[in-house]
Amino acid sequence: MAVELLADPGAADSFRGGAVGRAGRAASRARGAGRNVEDGHVLTAICRYGPRVVAGTKAIVQRCRDRSELIQGPDIRRFEQALAARIGVADAVSASYGRIAFYYLLRALRLPEGGEVILPALTFWVVPEMVRVAGLKPVFADVDPRTFNLDPVAFERAITPRTVAVVPTHLYGLSCDMGAIMAIADRPRVKVIEDCAHSLGARYHGRHVGTFGDAAFFSFQTLKPLNTYGGGAAIARDPAILARVRAQAEAEPWPNEERVNNRLKLGAAQRIFSRPAVFTMTAYPALLIAMLWKARPDVYLWEKIRPLSPMPDSYRERYPNVQAAIGLAGLERLDAWTAQTRAHARIMDDALGSLPGVRAPFVPEGCEHVYYQYCLYTPDRDRFVRRALRHGVDVETLHVDVCTELTPLFGEQPRKPHAEQASQAVQLPVYASLGERRARAVARRVRRLLRSAPALDERAAVHHTS
């Protein structure tokens, strides 16, 4: 069983002192974790990420090479059809990225130039940036801080005569309140484009996310519920709209083999470096040193926020056959992966849900969460993240963006207090490859840390007040 890497609190606190010498000792201690044993088990640190990898991926890649089907091949269409059948729709169109699938949808819907598209203020910056690139105007509405999703009341308040669409993002794997959102959108006939990048497999009252609105898009980036080493897909209720999406996607050039090979290599490296033994000996010491210097290594883990006009060349290409072949195999494993993440989330709920000042994920009745991220409100977020790292748990902070704060991209925006509040949550590891023993180790360590923390300030209480 993975156990606490820095079990002695006094030893953990010693990282707070003098920079260079202590940084060296911190790195040395982390690298030496493989020599330390407690209860007969090697001590390891636990990474925040764990990509889902199909068993036999190398064989799938080699088969595509042997058949000269690395780039073009029949698995693309098979994957689109299997994905559509999985969701419960007639068809799907693959794309190089989820964001590009969204861009194709915006164009295919033929929305009037300059029209307003309402999005949650808490989302990945690329989504509203695609709205801007498509010649439309992003407008931000606040979120429900319990679910992190678009607040239907705030959505309704944001509607103006210029509103043409809304993008409910099923953030972190939990479906939005699609009943309320669809009822509001139907009155002025606002187009609904569901952002399912985090949520393949999630349901709302028994129906798959993506099947409520006029259209939806999915992402298959390395850390997503379905990992095909990048890529995305679009679906639409109206076959004519999906046909226009397909025309755009198939007009793009094919990627070259070097780019696809590099994508596969990067995905393999991410998998290797997230393994506990490798992470403990490599990235973990670097994170400890960064913490000592009060650096924020998170900024190097995610894509740089920037205007996307003109679009990068890698966006404007077709989805390759080898990634579709991996996706076909991944769809067969999706239910098992989701069951594992849910089991790990229940372990966290049981260990942490009753602690004073801690708020575990809220799942409304009728919603089936897939736990792309397990979001927790804790007292003094930044202090908790530092203490968790010293105790061998690498904790994520904000996985998306408070887009109203991104003035260089979207100009001055009214503040959205619930989105700002929701950005103070942390995300604990519950990914499928974590395993039950390590999930229980994370829960144990985090419980000990939180029991010793001051109570959460009631002014930051997470209640739906709109």
N, C-alpha and C positions, 0 to 999 in steps of 0.2 A: 504494500500500500504506500502511495506517496504521502509523506508526512511533512510537517513544518520544517522548512529549510533552516530558518533561523529561530530555533525553538527557545533560546534564552532571550527574554526581553531586554536584559541588560546589554547583551551583545548587539541586539538590533539597534538599541538607542545609541550605541557607540558610533554609528555611522553619521551622527549629526555633527561631529567635531571636525577639526582641521582638515583642509581640503585634500592636498595631494597625497600625503601619507595615508590618510584614512581611505581615500578613493582606491589606492593600491591594495590596501588590506581588504576592502569590500570586494574588489574583483577577485582577489586571491581566495577569499572565503567562498565566493560563489563558484569559482572553478573547482574548488576542492570539495564541492558537495558530493561528488561521486565517491569520495573516500569516507564520508560520514554515514553512519548507520544508526537508526533508531528503531527499536522493536523489530530488528532483523531486516529492515527495508532501507534501500538506498534513498537518500533525501534528494528531492528534485523540486525545481521551481515550475510553475504552471503558466503557460503562455495564454494571453488573452484570446488568441485566434487558433482555430483548428480547421483547416479546409477539409471539405468532404471529398474524398478521393475514391474512385471506383476501383475495386480490386480487379487486376488484370488490365490496367490502363496501358502499360507498356505493350502488352500483346495487341490491344486494339490499335495503337499507333503503328506498330509494326505491320499489322494486317493491312492497314491503309497504305503504307509505304509499298508493300509487296504488290498491291493491286494498282499502284499509281493513282490512288484516290485520296491522297493527303489533302488536296485543295478542292477538287471537284469530284463529285461522286453521288451515289444514290442515297446515302445516309442522311443527307440534308432534308430531302423531302420526307423520308421516313420519320425523321425526328420531328418535323413540323406536324405531321399527322398524329404521331404518338402524343405529342404535347397537347394538341387540340383535344384529342380523345380523353386525355387525362383531366383536363379542365372541364370538359363537357361542352365544347363549342365545335363549330363545323370545320374550322381551319385555323392555321397560324402561319405567320411569315417570320422567318429568322432574319437577324441583322447582326452587324458587327458588334454592336453595343446595345444595351437596354435604352440608353439615352437617344441613340439614333432611331431605334424603333419608335420612340416617343415623337421624335422630330418628324418622321415619316407620317405618323398619325395626325399630327397637327396640320401638316400640309394636305393630307388626304381628306381631312374633314372640311377643307376649303373655308376656313374661318375668315371673317373679314379682317383685313390688315388693320393693326392698331387695336383690335378688340382686346378686352380684358380677360385674363385667365386667372381664376382664383386658385391659390395653392396654400397649403399649410405653411405657417412661418417657420416651422421646424421640419426641414427636409434637406436633402443633399443639394448643394448649391447648383449642381449641373442641371437639375430639373427646371427651375425657373430660368436658367440661362438658355436652355433650349427653347423656351417660350420666347425669350427676347430675340434669339437668332432667327426664329421663324417669323419675325415681324409682328409679334403680339406683345401685349403688356402684362407682365406678372403683377398680380395684386395679392397681398398676403393677408390671411385670416389667422386668428389665434387657434391654439390647440386645447384639448382637454388634458390637463397635466396628469390625470390619472392614467390615461391610455396612450398619451403622446400623439394622438391622432387628431385630425381636423375636427374642430368643434362645430357641429351643425348650426348652432345659434350664431356663432361668429361668421360662418359661411353665409348664412342668410343676410346678415347685416352688411356683408361686403358686396352684395349684388347691386349693380347699377344698370342703367339702360345700355351701357357699353359692354356688359358681361356676356361672354360668348361660351365659356367653358369653365369647368372646375376639375381639379386634379386631386381627388382624395388619395392620400398616400397611406397604405397599410403598413405603418412604420413598425420596424423591429419584428415583424411577423404576426401582428395582431390586426384583424380586420377593423375598418372604420364602421361607424354606425350607418350602414348603407341604406337601411330603411328610411331614416330621417333625411339623409343626404339626397336620395332619389326623389323623395316627396318634395323637397325644397327645389331641386333642380327642374322638376317637371313643370312647375307653375310658369316660369318664364322661358321654358325650353332651353335651358343651359345644357350644353353637351357635357357628358361625364366621361372622363378618361381616367381609369383607375391605374395608380402606380403600384404595381405588384412586385417591385424589384426585390423586396425583402420577404415576400410572403407566399411563394409557391407552396400550395398544400394547405394554406389557411382557409377557413370557411366562416361564413356568416349564416347562421340559422340553416346549416346543412348545405348551403351552396358555396362553391369555390369562389374565392375572390377573383375578380376579373370578369365575372359573368353578369354583373349588375348594370354597368354603364354602357355607353355607346361603344367604348373601346377600352383596351388595357394594354399595358406593356410589362415585360418581365426582363430580369437581368440574370446572366449566368456567369458573373465575375467569380473569381476564385473562392471567395468567402461566402457566397450566396447559398441559399438552400439547395440549388442545383448548380454544381460547379462544372462548367465545360471549358474552363481556362479562358473565359471571356465570352462575349456574345450576348444576344438578347432576342426577344421575339415580341411581335404585336398580334393582337386579336381584335376583331371588330364584329359588332352585331350585324351590320349591313355588309353583304358580300361585295358591293361596289366599292365601299371604302377600303376594304382589305385588298381588293384588286389594285387599287391605286397605290397602297402601301407596297404591294409586291412589285409593281412596275418600277417604283423608286429603288427598292432593294436590288432588283435584278439588273438595273442600269449601272450599278457600281462595278468597278473592276475587281477581279479576284486578288486576294493578297498573294504575295510571293512566299515561297517555301521558307526563306530565312526568317521572315516575320513570324510565321506560324510556329516554326521550330523554337524561336526565342520565347514565344508565349508559353509553349509547353515546358521549356526549361525553367522559366521563371516560376510557373506553377509548382513544378517539382521541388524547386528550392524552397518555396514558401512552406510546402508540406514538411520538408526535412527539418527546417529551422524552427518549426513550431512543435516538434516532438520534444517531450520533457527533457530527455537526457541531453539532446543537442542544444535546446534553448537554455538549459541551466549552464552550459559551458561556454556559450557564445553571447547571445543577445542579452541574457539576464545580467551578467556583469556590466555590460554597457549601459543598461537602464539604471543600475545602481549608481554608477559613476555620474550619469546625467542628472539623477536626482540630487546628488551631492552638490553639483554645480548649479542646481535650480534651472537646468535646461529643460526644454519640452521636446523630447524626441518624437512625440506624436506628430508634430508638424511635418516630419519626413516620411511618415507612413502613408499619408494620403495625398491625393492629387492636388497640385497647387491651384488655388482659386484664382481664376483669370478669365477675361473675355474669351469666348470661343468662336469669334468671328474674325478671320476666316476659320473654318473648322479644320482641326488636324487631319492630315492625310489618312491616318489609321482609322478614322471614323468612317471615311467614305470608301468602304470596301465590303465585299460579300463575306458571309459566314462560311468558313471552310468545312469540308466534309469530315475531317478527322475530329473536329470539335463536336459535330453533330453525332458522330459515332459514339463518342464518350457520353454525350447527353442521353442517347438511347439507353445505354447501360445504367446511367445515373437515375433515370426515371424508374427503372425497376427497383432501385434501392431507396427511393425517396421516402416511402412509408416507414421503412425500418430506421432510417436516419432521423426522421421526425419523431418517431416513438422514443428514440434515445434522448434527443434534446428535451422532450417533454418529461421523461423520467428524471433527468438531471435537474430540470426546473422544479420538479416536485420535491427533490431533495433540498434545494435551496429554500423553497417555501416552508417546508417543515422545520428547517433549522433556524430560519431568520424571521419568518413572518410574524412571530409573536413578540419580538424584541421591541422594547419601548423606543420610540423615535425612529423606527425603521419602517419603510413602506415598500413591501414587495409588489411585484407586478399585479395590476388590477385587470382581470379578464371579465368583461361584461357577460351576462347570460346570453347564450346563443352564439358566442364567439369561440372559435377553436384556434388557439395560439400555436404558432410553430417555433417560437423562441429563436428567431434569428439573433436576437440579443435579449438577455435577461436584465431588465432595468430595475434598479433599486435606488430609492432615496435614502441617504444616510446623513447623520450629523456631520458637519464639517467635511465636505466632499474631498477637498484637496489633501487634508491631513489623513483621511482614511486611505486614499490612494497611495500615499507615501508609506504608510504603515503596512498596508497590504503587500506592497512590493518588497519591503524589508522582510516580510514573513513568507515570501515565496509565491505570492499570487499577483500576477500582472493584470491590472484592472484597467479597462477602457473607460474613458470619460465620454466626451461628446463624439458620437459616431457620425452625426449629421451636422447641420449648420442652422443657427438662428439667422435666417436670410434677411430679416429686417435690419440686421447689424452690418450687412455687407454693402455699405454705401458706395464703394467704387463701382460695383456692378449694377446695383438697383436704385441708387440714389437715396435721398433721405426718405425714411419710412416711419410711420407711426410705430411706437413700441408695442410689442405684443408680450405682456407680462407672463402669461402662462407658458409661452414658448421659452422665454428666458428662464423661468422657474424649472421647466422640464429639462433644460440643458444642464442642470446641476445634478442629475441622476448619474449613477455609475452603471457599468455593464459588467456583470460577472460571467466567467466562462461556464457555459453549459453545452458547448458544441458536442456533436455526436461522438467524435473520436476521443473525447475526454475520458469516458469510461466511468462506471459507478464508483470504483474505489477512489479515483482522483476527485470526482464530484463531491464525494463525502469529505475528502480531505480539504477541499476548498471551503465547503460549508462549515467545517469545524474551525478552520483558521479565521474565517470571516466572522463567525459567531463570537469567537473569543475577542476579536478586535472591537466588534460593535458593542459587546457587553461592557467594555471598559470605556466607551465613548460617552460624551455628554449627551443629554437628550436633545432631540431635534427641536430647534426653535419653532414654536407654534406659529410664528408669523410666516414661516415657510411651509405651513401645512398644505397638504395636497388635497384640496377639495374643489369640486366643480362649482364655480361661483357665477358663471355667466347666466 
